[in-house]
Amino acid sequence: MTDLLESLNPVQRKAVQHTEGPLLILSGAGSGKTRVITHRIAYLIRHHGVSPYNILAVTFTNKAAEEMRTRLENLIGPSPLWVATFHSTCAQILRRDIHHLGYERSFSIYDTSDQQTLIKELIKTLQFRLNNPGPVIGEISRAKSDFVSPEEYAKRAIGFFEESVAQIYPMYQDFLRTNNALDFDDLIKLTVELFEANPKVLEYYQDKFRYILVDEYQDTNRGQYLLVNALAQKHQNICVVGDDDQCLPAGTLVQTPDGQAPIENLHWEDSVVAAAGRGKTLTAEVSGIHRKWYEGKLVKITTQSGARLRATPNHVLFSRLSNAPDLHHVYLMFRRDRGYRIGISKGTRSDGFKDHPLQTGVRQRCVQEKAEKVWILKTCQTRTEAQMWEQYYAFEYGIPTTVFDVAGHASLMQQNQINFIYKHIDTASNAKRLMRELYLFHDYPSYRPKGISGNKSPDRQIVNFTMFSDKRVSQQSPWHAHRVSLNTTDRELEKQLQSQGHYTRTGSRNTWRIEKVRLDYEETLKLANQIAHAAGDLEIQSGAFLVDNRKYDFQPASHIQPKMYLAIERDGALVEDLVESVEWEDYQGYVYDIDVDCLHNYIANGICVHNSIYSWRGADINNILDFEEDYPDTTVLRLVQNYRSTKNILEAAYHVIRNNQKRKEKQIWTENKKGSAITLHEATEDVREADYVLRQLREWRGRGRKYGDCVIFYRINAQSRTFEDALRGANVPYQIVGGIRFYERMEVKDIMAYMRVIVNPADTVSIKRIINVPRRGIGVATVQKIEDFAYEEGIPLFEAIQRVGEVSTLNNGAKNKVRGFAELIASFNANDPPSRTAEDLIDRTGYLQALRSEGSIEAQTREENLQELVAAVTEYEESETEPTLTSFLEKITLASDIDNMEDKSDVVTMMTLHSAKGLEFPIVFMVGIEEGLLPHQRSYDTEAELEEERRLCYVGLTRAQEHVYLTYARSRRLYRDIDYRIPSRFIEEIPPELVDEGPSYESPRRPVISSYDPDEPDFEEEISFPYNVGDVVHHAQFGRGKITAIDGYGFDMRITVRFE
């Protein structure tokens, strides 16, 4: 069993060995979460005897599911595990049980192309001025994902677009129902409705899936959450990966240089006012916008000066405790060797020294009890009120009020009797329930002692992450820098950290300390995580010096209590203000948050709040909150260590992406080796570039690596030809992923539409696609008359086709042609072997004959595609125990080209950068890294498009596990033109020390200061550019334009021209 655990770090090991009860894994990029899930499944089967039939693992792509299955086979051998996407899982459930909802089991699944066809028809019917069906499809999809019915959507609709969608949405749903068809969103929505309407069906799947694991949980929407939650409720053995969000409601006013602006009106690159440390403010750019639908509690905070803020319970603010002698706090206290207790304390207490000022009461109680954490539950005006709440919380949640230690207390019990109480009462579970119901978060105590304990109290050691801790500012450092520190007497820990390369220095009172200061927030946070991990996964205490020398703690809005201090903005500076009241209210509507570049905070309704550093695409804000609410015994583990890439690769990628103003990515870290430098190669022309890549591939092969370890990424499909020619000529096997996806090619979709009609004759969209393909003389007018007849009779279109003899508006010739089509469809049996059906369809429909009579090269290619379709059906048939045409169509509809990469481990993969996300390869070749390609010339118009190109570059770099090649050519044949190129600006953004520039035609980098040889010719004079910014120039194709920028010089000069 140890082999399953040997390769895991301590946190991963905890996750794998956590077999019973809910588990939430908070994970960073490349931190090994998929490894954790697969090892956890293997651990369940091999160590706990769990049947593979009782495990469900859910992913977001078929590629990820296939990768997970492969990893599991390597760990435990072939096994009948259910590893699938959300949509595939739901499709299989509905195939068995959808009849309970009034549908036929032979339902069709409409893909995006089918949806576009249908939405276009509805737009035409309603005579709306909507040219693109895409936004309509997206809006309906979002509504379904949020379980918003057509009727509910119509009530919320605002403006022309939403009001148009409100009319299309119900018609769209009626059409799907009539045609026994579902779209992707219906698969999840109807499965949830099936479970709600049929408890016995739900119980069947709950018992079947006793252990549930969800990868990429951060991408789940509300419907997917409800699906997983329903399945897991009975046994509650659920493991998910995800993170939380924080948000403010619409109408929140954010401070900008031009005054306050509603948060919902902000855009990327807008400027906002943010804290810069120690009372100062600066302007910073918005680098991300988040909007989500939210139904739940809001915290309403009012300060003495009148500032009012409403926020979701988990939105992080900055606060500090006040010394208010007239208050009484009811608190929850934690000590690891005892557990949790409830208690009360005055607002201030003496620390026992007459010459010392009074201290915060809960602070002194922590010291006296040797406690590690305390959370304030209630702030009361009188002691009797506090005593009432103390008793209420104690009895309601089963948490003792007994002190942890006899020493220093007038206790009626002896220490062994106190120990008995805490040993026999499960205070941890009871405290979790209390914290859940009061919206308290375990990682944010109201107070914890400073982490200076030695090895006698290792649990009190903490790493401090403090924003704006450094007192110095400068032109280069306009905001106060951030600090990471660890201070303790534990000499064994010091040796451990020193052995890992961390410098320590002597502190006061026989202590030692680590201290690091950085200007970049994300870099500082990364250091804090590194030190915490190296020290044995210590906790991190986060704070900020916002007003003068006063430190504020990170605190969720739900933790704020009356008489706490908040930082507010006044006349361009930050000052303190006391909280007057805290109230709660129900809310239903959109909530928002923004990412703020560099400073990571902003001013909302006058109060300084933290921004959302980590945001997950499409995640519903309720998911994590609901997860912990629905599963009281949730264990939370954090994975932040990167295992995919070397330090050099991550550092290079970070230096590229940091130039994006709209950057959302955080800088991840790794303990992997530094790795080799990135190889940069310049070729004279694109053919030479391909030859270079071929040579490198052969060299890797000669060192024992597989071709399958290598990938070639390019920006556009046209670049692939030279590499294909080089690889084909050298007999190097390769596969291409991308371009026009195989199952989206016209001829493939035509034959598959025939298949869908055979399986589901009610599929109107597919019928209308093929009724005259290949041409059989059935025109649009004929089809319209049959549709009119179907509408009048209230029958499906195919039934009307079968009864074409009753359509009085058609002549006999048209009827005979339609009757021939009906007989053709009826001659096929959906239960026949799928491969025979596919082959017969190509032949008997006349499709193959039509292609061959055309006689063109394109027709030959299309015939080859049909041959490949038959091969694909045959391969499917051979891989399944019970192959059916229905399941083949289902598999293909839910699949993508990425998901269906050839199952060959020793071929070079080629694909565009757009297809790269989510994949990883040991060796990555990024080719054509030139201006005009990456970034693409179309991106020059706007900064947003340019940043998207940079993001593609970042994605490509971070796909690499071991080595990256960046190549470019001085000249390139694209289509029929030869272009002369210059290296991409993205190359220049990578620090030179991370790059190895091999022998090449000319280096893209030039030293800032170079040695001068007067005997060498001055090439720069020969290629000098005789124009300046502002000069008007003429171009043969684009005409008259003005030079707006000139960058670089010599061969590296880049000129920007805005043409009229």
Buried (B, 14 or more C-beta within 10 A) or exposed (E): EEEBBEEBBEBBBBBBBBBEBBBBBBBBBBBBBBBBBBBBBBBBBBBEEBBBEBBBBBBBBBBBBBBBBBBBEEBBEEBEBBBBBBBBBBBBBBBEBBEBEEBEEBBBBBBBEBBBBBBBBBBEEEEBEBEEBEBBBEBBBBBBBBBBBBEEBBEEBEEEBBEBBBBBBBBBBEBBBBBBBBBBBBBBBBBBBBBEEBEEBBEBBBEBBBBBBBBBBBBBBBBBBBBBBBBBBBBBBBBBBBBBBBBBBBEBBBBBEEEBBEBBEBEBBBBBBBBBBBBBBBBBBBBBBBEBBBEBBBBBBBBEBEBBBBBBBBBBBBBBBBBBEEBBBBBBBBBEEBBBBBBBBBBBBEEEEEEEEBBBBBBBBBBBBBBBBBBBBBBBEEEEBBBBBBBBBBEEBBBBBBBBBBEEBEBEBEEEEBBEBBEEBEBEBBBBBBBBEBBBBEEBBBBBBEBBBBEEBBBBBBBBBBBBBBEEBEEEEBBBBBBBBBBBBBBEBBEBBEEEEBEBEEBEEEBBBBBBBBBBBBBBBBBBBBBBBBBEBBBBBBBBBBBEEBBBBBBBBBBBBBBBBBBBBEEEEBBBBBBBEBEEEEBEEBBBBBBBBBBBBBBBBBBBBBBBBBBBEEBBBBBBBBBBBBBBBBBBBBBBBBBBBBBBBBBBBBBBBBBBBBBBBBBBBBEBEEBEBBBBBBBEBBBBBBBBBBEBBEEBBEEEBBBBBBBBBBBBBBBBEBBBEBBEEEEBEBBBBBBEBBBBBEBBBBBBBBBBBBBBBBBBBBBBBBBBBBEBEBEEEBBEBBBEBBEEEEBBBBBBBBBBEEBEEBEEEBBEBBBEBBEBBEEBEBEEBBBBBBBBBBEBBBBBEBBEEEEEEEBEEBBEBBEEBBEBBBEBBEEEEEBBBBBBBBBBBBBBBBBBBEEEEEBBBBBBBEBBBBBBBBBBBBBBBBBBBBBBEEBBEEBEEBBBBBBBBBBBBBBBBBBBBBBBBBBBBBEEEEBEBBBBBBBBBBEEEBBEBBEBBEBBBEEEEEEEEEEEEEEEEEEEEEEEEEEEBEEEEEEEBBBEEBEBEBBBEEBEBEEE
